Amino acid sequence: MKEIFQFLRDIGSLKEKGRRGWVLHDVENPETTAEHTFHTAFLVWLLGRKKEGLNLERAMKIALIHDICEVYSPDLTSYDAAALKEEGEVTKEEIENINPYKGRPTTKQRKQMAKIKDKLEKEGMDKLIAGLEEDLKQEIYSLWGEYEKGLTEEGRFVKQADRVINLFQGMEYYKKHNDIECKLWIRRAKEVIDDPEFLKLLSEIEEETEKK
């Protein structure tokens, strides 16, 4: 039980960890990682009920664990990627001292970010679940892999839900602060979202945003 207690204490810290993208936009009292997870899990439940063949319980579990590695790993954004050098090895020290740039990263910068991000998140997840029972540890790792690599329908579904709910939150901040590149974000979302239910919700978000 001590291991469960420590795990709950660790993931509880995400209730105080502001999402880096909103922090970089100078949003007052930005959404935390835990709040984002809560929102994502509800979206997965609400739209997953309508998706034939989807294992909703598995999808809900993936939604709950998809960002928990951020207890010990940085919440890196595309703005961080845009500040990376394009060639050579990116070190932890460079990531820790990165000066984000609000622009779109190049393909090389995205690859650099993906490489270091995967490494740091794996280290974070390893540390987070190290004390758990082996069967639970393996389940979390398996679910996380489905999400990160899009190995299953459930993993891909949650990946799209994560993207949509992030856009949803961005549009809410846009209406309050007018400092979000809403049209660019909507266009990027349309590049990766193909699930019919998410596309319907995306249309609602876009329509609501245009009312501002």
C-alpha positions as CSV (number, residue, x, y, z in Angstrom):
1,M,0.0,0.0,0.0
2,K,2.9,2.4,0.5
3,E,3.7,2.2,-3.2
4,I,0.1,3.2,-4.1
5,F,0.2,6.0,-1.5
6,Q,3.4,7.4,-3.1
7,F,2.1,7.0,-6.6
8,L,-1.1,9.0,-5.7
9,R,1.1,11.6,-4.0
10,D,3.2,11.9,-7.1
11,I,0.4,12.2,-9.6
12,G,-1.3,14.6,-7.3
13,S,1.4,17.1,-8.0
14,L,0.0,17.5,-11.5
15,K,-2.9,19.4,-9.9
16,E,-0.4,22.3,-9.5
17,K,1.6,22.0,-12.7
18,G,0.4,24.6,-15.2
19,R,0.4,23.5,-18.8
20,R,3.5,25.0,-20.4
21,G,1.7,26.2,-23.6
22,W,-0.6,28.4,-21.5
23,V,2.2,29.6,-19.3
24,L,4.1,30.7,-22.4
25,H,1.0,32.6,-23.5
26,D,1.0,34.4,-20.1
27,V,-2.5,33.0,-19.3
28,E,-3.4,34.0,-15.7
29,N,-4.1,30.9,-13.6
30,P,-3.4,28.5,-16.5
31,E,-5.0,25.1,-16.8
32,T,-3.0,22.4,-15.0
33,T,-2.0,19.0,-16.4
34,A,-4.5,17.3,-14.0
35,E,-7.3,19.6,-15.3
36,H,-6.4,18.8,-18.9
37,T,-6.5,15.1,-18.1
38,F,-9.9,15.5,-16.4
39,H,-11.2,17.3,-19.5
40,T,-9.7,14.7,-21.9
41,A,-11.2,11.8,-20.0
42,F,-14.7,13.3,-20.2
43,L,-14.3,13.8,-23.9
44,V,-13.2,10.3,-24.5
45,W,-16.1,9.0,-22.5
46,L,-18.8,11.2,-24.1
47,L,-17.7,10.5,-27.7
48,G,-16.3,7.0,-27.2
49,R,-19.8,5.8,-26.3
50,K,-20.8,6.4,-29.9
51,K,-17.8,4.6,-31.5
52,E,-18.6,1.0,-32.5
53,G,-15.8,-1.5,-31.6
54,L,-14.0,0.9,-29.2
55,N,-13.0,-0.6,-25.9
56,L,-14.2,2.4,-23.8
57,E,-12.7,1.2,-20.5
58,R,-9.3,0.8,-22.1
59,A,-9.6,4.2,-23.8
60,M,-10.6,5.8,-20.5
61,K,-7.5,4.3,-18.8
62,I,-5.3,5.6,-21.6
63,A,-6.8,9.1,-21.2
64,L,-6.1,9.0,-17.4
65,I,-2.4,8.0,-17.8
66,H,-1.5,9.8,-21.1
67,D,0.4,12.7,-19.4
68,I,1.3,11.3,-16.0
69,C,5.0,11.1,-17.1
70,E,5.0,14.8,-16.7
71,V,5.3,14.4,-12.9
72,Y,9.0,14.0,-13.7
73,S,9.4,15.0,-17.3
74,P,9.1,18.5,-18.9
75,D,5.9,19.5,-20.7
76,L,7.5,20.5,-24.0
77,T,5.7,22.4,-26.7
78,S,6.1,23.2,-30.4
79,Y,7.5,26.6,-29.3
80,D,10.3,24.7,-27.6
81,A,10.9,22.7,-30.7
82,A,11.1,25.9,-32.8
83,A,14.0,27.0,-30.6
84,L,16.1,23.9,-31.0
85,K,19.1,23.6,-33.2
86,E,18.5,21.4,-36.3
87,E,21.6,19.4,-36.3
88,G,23.6,17.5,-33.6
89,E,22.6,15.9,-30.3
90,V,20.2,17.9,-28.1
91,T,21.2,17.5,-24.4
92,K,19.1,17.7,-21.2
93,E,20.9,20.8,-20.2
94,E,19.9,22.5,-23.5
95,I,16.2,21.5,-22.9
96,E,16.3,22.8,-19.3
97,N,17.6,26.2,-20.5
98,I,15.6,26.4,-23.7
99,N,14.3,29.8,-24.7
100,P,11.0,29.1,-26.6
101,Y,10.2,30.7,-29.8
102,K,6.6,31.4,-30.9
103,G,6.9,30.1,-34.4
104,R,6.3,26.9,-36.3
105,P,9.2,24.4,-36.0
106,T,10.9,22.9,-39.1
107,T,10.7,19.2,-39.8
108,K,14.3,18.8,-38.5
109,Q,13.4,20.6,-35.3
110,R,10.3,18.4,-34.8
111,K,12.4,15.3,-35.2
112,Q,14.9,16.7,-32.7
113,M,12.1,17.4,-30.2
114,A,10.5,14.0,-30.7
115,K,13.8,12.3,-30.0
116,I,14.6,14.1,-26.8
117,K,11.0,14.2,-25.7
118,D,10.7,10.4,-26.0
119,K,13.8,10.0,-23.9
120,L,12.8,12.3,-21.2
121,E,9.2,11.1,-20.9
122,K,10.4,7.4,-20.8
123,E,12.8,8.3,-17.9
124,G,9.9,10.2,-16.2
125,M,7.5,7.3,-16.5
126,D,10.1,4.8,-15.4
127,K,10.7,6.8,-12.2
128,L,7.0,7.4,-11.6
129,I,5.9,3.7,-11.7
130,A,9.1,2.1,-10.4
131,G,7.6,1.1,-7.1
132,L,4.3,-0.3,-8.4
133,E,3.4,-4.0,-8.6
134,E,4.7,-5.5,-11.8
135,D,1.3,-6.3,-13.3
136,L,0.2,-2.7,-12.8
137,K,3.5,-1.3,-14.1
138,Q,3.2,-3.4,-17.2
139,E,-0.4,-2.3,-17.8
140,I,0.4,1.4,-17.5
141,Y,3.4,1.0,-19.9
142,S,1.3,-0.9,-22.4
143,L,-1.5,1.7,-22.3
144,W,1.0,4.5,-22.6
145,G,2.7,2.9,-25.6
146,E,-0.7,2.6,-27.3
147,Y,-1.2,6.3,-26.9
148,E,2.4,7.4,-27.8
149,K,2.8,5.2,-30.8
150,G,-0.8,5.0,-32.0
151,L,-0.7,1.2,-31.7
152,T,-4.4,0.6,-31.2
153,E,-7.7,2.2,-32.1
154,E,-8.1,3.2,-28.4
155,G,-4.6,4.9,-28.4
156,R,-5.4,6.8,-31.6
157,F,-8.8,7.8,-30.3
158,V,-7.3,9.3,-27.2
159,K,-4.5,11.0,-29.2
160,Q,-7.2,12.9,-31.2
161,A,-9.2,13.6,-28.1
162,D,-6.1,15.2,-26.5
163,R,-5.7,17.4,-29.6
164,V,-9.3,18.5,-29.7
165,I,-9.6,19.3,-26.0
166,N,-6.3,21.3,-26.2
167,L,-7.9,23.3,-29.0
168,F,-11.1,23.6,-27.0
169,Q,-9.2,25.1,-24.1
170,G,-7.2,27.4,-26.4
171,M,-10.4,28.8,-27.9
172,E,-11.7,29.5,-24.4
173,Y,-8.6,31.4,-23.6
174,Y,-8.8,33.2,-27.0
175,K,-12.2,34.6,-26.1
176,K,-10.8,35.9,-22.8
177,H,-7.4,37.1,-23.8
178,N,-7.3,37.4,-27.6
179,D,-3.7,36.1,-27.6
180,I,-4.2,32.7,-29.2
181,E,-3.5,32.1,-32.9
182,C,-6.9,30.5,-33.2
183,K,-7.1,30.1,-37.0
184,L,-3.6,28.6,-37.1
185,W,-4.5,26.1,-34.3
186,I,-7.7,25.1,-36.0
187,R,-5.9,24.5,-39.3
188,R,-3.3,22.4,-37.5
189,A,-6.0,20.4,-35.8
190,K,-7.7,19.6,-39.1
191,E,-4.4,18.3,-40.4
192,V,-4.3,15.4,-37.9
193,I,-8.0,14.8,-36.9
194,D,-10.0,12.4,-39.0
195,D,-12.5,10.8,-36.6
196,P,-16.0,11.8,-37.7
197,E,-17.2,12.6,-34.2
198,F,-14.2,14.7,-33.4
199,L,-14.6,16.5,-36.7
200,K,-18.2,17.4,-35.8
201,L,-17.0,18.8,-32.4
202,L,-14.2,20.7,-34.2
203,S,-16.8,22.4,-36.4
204,E,-18.7,23.4,-33.3
205,I,-15.5,24.9,-31.8
206,E,-14.7,26.8,-35.0
207,E,-18.2,28.1,-35.3
208,E,-18.3,29.3,-31.6
209,T,-14.9,30.9,-32.0
210,E,-16.0,32.9,-35.0
211,K,-18.8,34.5,-32.9
212,K,-16.2,36.4,-30.8
